[in-house]
Amino acid sequence: MASKLTTSNRSGWGFALPGFSLIVLFIVLPFFFAFGFSLTNQRLISPNPTEYVGFENYRNLLGFGLVTLEPERSDDGAVVRDDDGEIAYPRLRTITRSDEYPQYRGMREWFRWQDGENAKVVIASDVVFLRALTNTFLFVIIVAPVQGGLALGLALLINQRLKGINVFRAIYFMPVVVSIVVVSLLWRFLYDVSDGMFNSMLGFFSFGLIGPIDWLGNPDTALPAIMVMSIWQAVGFHMVIWLAGLQTISPTLYEAAAIEGASKWQTFRYVTWPGLRHTAVLILIVITMQAFALFSQVDVMTSGGPLDSTQTLVFQAVERGYGKQDISGGSTISVILFLIVLTISLIQRFLTRER
């Protein structure tokens, strides 16, 4: 018996070894290399020798502060206002370039808000990175539930024994098999400010009252436009996963619910949804991971603009590591992204654990 178990274990490890070796070679080792580079000032091409800088790269990326600007006042104590009637404040450089505040040296304004007559200003060492971090979290928070819910709705619709239902399944899944680069190029044409289909439809249905919108050139609409395209492109993949989960639920449970006189909502709540619990966990994790990996759509459609409104963590890592040849900066962003994803995965695992 022991010899059989030993032989079985050896066979199992033999089959797993190629895949395990590839994971170590292309995932585990690169991560440790990235962590090592993040502690240096390594550049792709530089005549200067590489030096150990500790956690300076992390401080440069994550450093921020909050300062309060009091309004300028005239000799009689009245608040000074500009030509537009807005309260005039001293320049932020009086703080970020002052020897009195060395902790704020070199920082730039991220955003501000009004607090009575004073202005609260958040300043950061790397504003672009923090914008990329904010955009990434915003993308995940919006896309994950919307995409998952829409995919579940489509799965419920096509999980019926109707004639020709396989045609609709193929249509909904078709965007998944098309390259994301091709889809991004297609949607960039659809969003075009002059000849795009969306602006043409908008002008037609509004009878010309609503002018063309620069979907990808406006900081307020660029990221939402990418969200819409991303949801449309990947919803078919998650629909198939939901559909697989629906088909594992025993038909006898639905028959029992019908005998008891349960409504459609009650059947979904007490039969369908509990049966999809493990599928929902998988969907949640997959969508979250895909959302954090947002890159191709941004690279093809906006290149991070306009005004850094579509910057993301992965785009920043690639842009700095290869575009600016800053290997240490790109590695630091990659490590931070890994820690964020790992933390969220552990939280998701804890919240969706068996009870």
C-alpha positions in Angstrom: 0.0 0.0 0.0 2.8 2.4 0.9 4.6 1.7 -2.4 1.4 2.5 -4.4 1.0 5.8 -2.5 4.6 6.7 -3.1 4.3 5.9 -6.8 1.1 7.9 -7.0 2.8 10.9 -5.3 5.8 10.7 -7.7 3.5 10.6 -10.7 1.5 13.6 -9.4 4.6 15.7 -8.8 6.0 14.7 -12.2 2.9 16.0 -13.9 2.8 19.1 -11.8 6.5 19.9 -12.1 6.4 21.6 -15.6 3.6 23.9 -14.6 5.1 24.6 -11.2 8.5 25.4 -12.9 6.9 27.9 -15.3 5.1 29.6 -12.4 8.4 29.9 -10.4 10.3 31.0 -13.5 7.9 33.7 -14.8 6.0 34.8 -11.7 7.8 34.1 -8.4 11.3 34.9 -9.5 10.3 38.1 -11.4 8.5 39.3 -8.3 11.6 39.0 -6.1 13.7 40.7 -8.8 11.1 43.5 -8.8 11.2 43.9 -5.1 15.0 44.0 -5.2 15.0 46.6 -8.0 12.5 48.7 -6.0 15.1 49.2 -3.3 17.6 50.6 -5.7 17.9 53.5 -8.3 18.2 51.0 -11.2 17.6 52.4 -14.7 17.4 50.6 -17.9 20.3 52.5 -19.5 22.4 54.7 -17.3 26.2 55.3 -17.0 25.9 55.7 -13.3 26.3 52.6 -11.1 23.2 51.2 -9.3 22.9 52.2 -5.7 20.8 50.9 -2.8 18.3 53.5 -1.7 16.1 51.5 0.7 12.5 52.5 0.7 13.0 55.9 -0.9 11.1 54.9 -4.0 8.1 53.9 -1.9 8.2 57.3 0.0 8.4 59.1 -3.3 5.3 57.4 -4.6 3.2 57.3 -1.5 4.2 60.5 0.2 1.5 63.1 0.7 0.4 65.8 3.1 -2.5 68.1 4.0 -1.9 71.9 4.3 -4.2 74.7 5.1 -4.0 78.0 3.1 -5.4 81.0 4.8 -6.7 83.8 2.5 -4.6 86.8 1.8 -5.8 90.0 3.6 -5.4 93.7 2.9 -4.0 96.1 5.4 -7.4 96.6 6.9 -7.9 92.9 7.5 -10.3 92.3 4.6 -10.1 89.2 2.5 -8.5 89.9 -0.9 -10.4 88.6 -3.9 -9.3 88.3 -7.6 -11.1 89.7 -10.6 -13.6 86.8 -10.6 -14.6 87.4 -7.0 -12.7 84.3 -5.8 -10.7 84.4 -2.6 -7.0 84.9 -3.2 -4.6 82.5 -1.5 -0.9 82.5 -1.2 1.0 80.3 -3.7 1.5 76.8 -2.7 5.2 77.1 -3.5 5.6 79.2 -0.4 5.2 76.0 1.5 6.6 73.3 -0.8 9.8 75.3 -1.5 10.3 76.7 2.0 13.0 75.5 4.4 10.5 75.8 7.2 8.6 72.7 5.9 11.2 70.2 4.7 8.7 67.4 4.8 6.7 69.1 2.0 9.6 69.9 -0.3 9.0 69.1 -3.9 5.4 68.1 -3.5 2.6 69.3 -5.8 -1.1 69.9 -5.4 -3.3 66.9 -5.9 -6.7 68.4 -5.0 -8.3 70.9 -2.7 -11.6 71.8 -1.1 -13.0 74.9 0.7 -13.3 75.0 4.5 -14.9 78.3 5.3 -12.5 81.0 4.2 -9.5 78.6 4.3 -8.5 76.1 1.6 -7.5 72.6 2.4 -4.9 71.3 -0.1 -3.7 67.8 -0.4 -0.2 67.7 -1.8 1.7 64.7 -2.9 5.2 63.7 -4.0 3.9 61.9 -7.0 0.5 63.2 -8.1 0.4 61.1 -11.2 0.8 57.8 -9.3 -1.9 58.7 -6.8 -4.2 59.6 -9.6 -3.4 56.2 -11.2 -4.1 54.5 -7.8 -7.4 56.4 -7.4 -8.5 55.6 -11.0 -7.7 51.9 -10.6 -9.7 51.6 -7.4 -12.6 53.6 -9.0 -12.5 51.3 -12.0 -12.6 48.1 -9.8 -15.4 49.5 -7.5 -17.7 50.3 -10.5 -16.8 47.6 -13.1 -16.8 44.6 -10.7 -20.4 44.8 -9.5 -21.9 46.1 -12.8 -20.1 43.5 -14.9 -20.9 40.7 -12.5 -24.6 41.7 -12.2 -25.0 42.2 -15.9 -23.4 38.8 -16.6 -25.7 37.1 -14.1 -28.7 38.7 -15.8 -27.6 37.5 -19.2 -27.0 34.0 -17.8 -30.5 33.8 -16.4 -31.9 34.9 -19.7 -30.1 32.3 -21.8 -30.4 29.5 -19.3 -33.7 28.6 -20.9 -34.7 25.8 -23.2 -35.8 28.0 -26.1 -35.3 27.5 -29.8 -32.2 29.2 -31.1 -30.9 30.1 -27.6 -27.4 28.9 -28.6 -27.2 31.7 -31.2 -27.6 34.3 -28.4 -25.0 32.6 -26.3 -22.5 32.8 -29.2 -23.4 36.5 -29.8 -22.9 37.4 -26.1 -19.6 35.5 -25.9 -18.2 36.8 -29.2 -16.5 39.9 -27.8 -14.5 37.8 -25.5 -12.6 35.9 -28.2 -11.7 39.1 -30.1 -8.4 40.7 -29.1 -8.8 43.5 -26.5 -6.5 45.7 -28.7 -8.9 45.2 -31.7 -11.9 46.0 -29.5 -10.2 49.1 -28.1 -9.5 50.3 -31.6 -13.1 49.7 -32.6 -14.5 51.6 -29.7 -12.1 54.4 -30.2 -13.7 54.9 -33.6 -17.2 54.6 -32.1 -16.3 57.4 -29.6 -14.8 59.7 -32.2 -15.9 63.2 -31.7 -16.7 64.0 -35.4 -17.5 60.7 -37.1 -18.2 58.4 -34.2 -21.4 56.3 -34.1 -22.3 57.4 -30.6 -22.2 61.1 -31.4 -24.2 60.5 -34.6 -26.9 58.6 -32.6 -26.9 61.3 -29.9 -27.4 64.1 -32.5 -30.1 62.1 -34.3 -32.2 61.2 -31.2 -31.8 64.7 -29.7 -32.7 66.4 -33.1 -29.4 68.2 -33.0 -29.9 69.8 -29.6 -27.0 67.9 -28.0 -23.7 68.6 -29.8 -20.9 66.0 -30.3 -19.1 64.9 -27.1 -15.4 64.3 -27.0 -15.8 61.1 -25.0 -12.1 60.3 -24.9 -10.8 63.8 -24.9 -12.7 65.1 -21.9 -11.3 64.2 -18.4 -14.8 63.8 -17.1 -15.9 61.2 -19.6 -12.7 59.4 -20.6 -12.5 56.9 -17.7 -16.3 56.2 -17.8 -16.0 55.6 -21.5 -13.3 53.0 -20.9 -15.4 51.4 -18.2 -18.4 51.0 -20.5 -16.2 49.4 -23.2 -14.5 47.1 -20.7 -17.8 45.9 -19.2 -19.2 45.2 -22.7 -16.0 43.3 -23.8 -15.7 40.9 -20.8 -19.4 40.4 -19.7 -19.7 37.3 -22.0 -16.9 35.5 -20.3 -18.4 35.9 -16.8 -21.8 35.0 -18.3 -20.5 31.6 -19.2 -19.2 31.1 -15.7 -22.6 32.0 -14.2 -24.3 29.7 -16.7 -22.1 26.8 -15.7 -23.1 27.5 -12.1 -26.8 27.6 -12.9 -26.6 24.3 -14.6 -25.2 22.6 -11.5 -28.4 23.5 -9.5 -30.7 20.5 -9.2 -34.0 20.8 -11.1 -35.8 19.2 -8.2 -35.2 22.3 -6.1 -37.1 24.4 -8.6 -39.8 21.8 -8.7 -40.2 21.9 -5.0 -40.3 25.7 -5.0 -43.0 25.7 -7.7 -45.1 23.2 -5.6 -44.7 25.5 -2.6 -46.0 28.4 -4.7 -42.8 30.5 -4.6 -42.7 33.5 -6.8 -39.8 34.1 -9.3 -38.1 36.4 -6.8 -38.4 34.0 -4.0 -37.1 31.2 -6.2 -34.1 33.2 -7.2 -33.5 34.3 -3.6 -33.8 31.0 -1.8 -32.9 28.5 -4.6 -30.8 30.1 -7.3 -28.6 32.5 -5.4 -27.6 30.0 -2.6 -26.7 27.5 -5.4 -24.5 30.1 -7.0 -22.5 30.9 -3.9 -19.2 29.3 -5.0 -19.7 30.7 -8.5 -20.2 34.2 -7.1 -16.9 33.9 -5.2 -15.0 32.9 -8.3 -16.6 35.6 -10.4 -15.8 38.3 -7.8 -12.2 37.2 -7.6 -11.7 37.0 -11.4 -13.4 40.3 -12.2 -11.4 42.1 -9.5 -8.1 40.7 -10.8 -8.9 41.6 -14.3 -10.0 45.1 -13.3 -6.7 45.7 -11.5 -4.8 44.6 -14.6 -6.3 47.4 -16.7 -3.8 48.4 -19.4 -4.5 47.7 -23.0 -7.7 49.8 -23.2 -5.9 52.8 -21.7 -2.8 52.3 -23.9 -4.8 52.1 -27.1 -7.6 54.6 -26.5 -6.2 57.4 -24.3 -2.5 56.8 -23.5 -3.3 57.8 -19.9 -4.8 61.2 -20.8 -6.4 63.6 -21.0 -4.7 65.3 -18.0 -3.9 61.9 -16.5 -7.6 61.2 -16.0 -7.2 57.6 -17.2 -3.9 56.7 -15.6 -3.8 53.2 -14.0 -1.3 51.3 -11.9 -0.3 48.8 -14.6 -0.1 51.6 -17.2 2.2 53.6 -14.9 4.4 50.6 -14.2 4.9 50.0 -17.9 5.3 53.7 -18.8 7.9 54.2 -16.1 9.7 50.9 -16.5 10.0 51.0 -20.3 8.9 54.4 -21.5 11.0 56.4 -19.0 13.5 53.6 -18.5 13.0 53.9 -14.7 13.2 50.2 -13.7 13.2 51.0 -10.0 10.1 53.1 -10.3 8.2 50.6 -12.4 9.3 47.8 -10.0 8.1 49.7 -7.0 4.6 50.2 -8.6 4.5 46.5 -9.4 5.2 45.5 -5.8 2.6 48.0 -4.5 0.0 46.6 -6.9 0.9 43.0 -5.8 0.4 43.9 -2.2 -2.9 45.6 -2.9 -4.2 42.7 -4.9 -3.0 40.2 -2.3 -4.7 42.1 0.5 -8.0 42.3 -1.4 -7.8 38.6 -2.2 -7.3 37.7 1.4 -10.2 40.0 2.5 -12.5 38.4 -0.2 -11.5 35.0 1.0 -12.3 35.8 4.6 -15.7 37.4 3.7 -16.7 34.5 1.5 -15.4 31.7 3.7 -17.5 28.7 4.6 -19.6 29.3 7.8 
